Amino acid sequence: MKRNNSQKLGDLLRDFFEENSELYDKMMEIRIQRSWKEVLGPMVMQYTRTVYVRDKVLYVYLTSSVLRSELILCREELVKSLNEYAGSSVIKDIVIR
């Protein structure tokens, strides 16, 4: 029996996430958390304790004060790079502690 109502998987997922925007937002927040390692590399991950997103702000806790100072100076570039990696504007600011 042949089905006539075939759709592309990408279209189905897009429709699903348009109907469930909360799931899409949460998925994008998780993508930003994972992109921290990909964008900044394993050396920064050695000094990273916690990364989470709340209210479009990425919170990062570091163990190195020197690294913290360097990342604070390039915070705007980090926001841009992380959003580009995620594919949409997920975060608006980064708080580095």
Residue pairs with C-beta under 8 A, 6 or more apart in sequence:
17 23
17 24
17 27
18 24
25 90
28 86
28 88
28 90
29 53
29 90
31 85
31 86
31 87
31 90
32 53
32 58
32 82
32 83
32 85
32 86
32 90
32 91
33 51
33 52
33 53
33 58
35 82
35 85
35 86
36 44
36 45
36 48
36 51
36 58
36 60
36 82
37 44
37 45
38 85
39 78
39 81
39 82
39 85
40 78
44 67
44 71
47 62
47 63
47 64
47 67
48 60
48 61
48 62
48 63
49 61
49 62
49 63
50 59
50 60
50 61
51 58
51 59
51 60
51 61
52 58
52 59
53 59
53 90
53 91
56 90
56 91
56 92
56 93
57 91
57 92
57 93
57 94
57 95
58 79
58 82
58 91
58 93
58 94
58 95
59 94
59 95
59 97
60 71
60 94
60 95
60 96
60 97
61 97
62 68
62 71
62 96
62 97
68 96
68 97
71 78
71 94
71 96
72 96
75 93
75 94
75 96
78 94
79 91
79 92
79 93
79 94
82 90
82 91
82 94
83 89
83 90
83 91
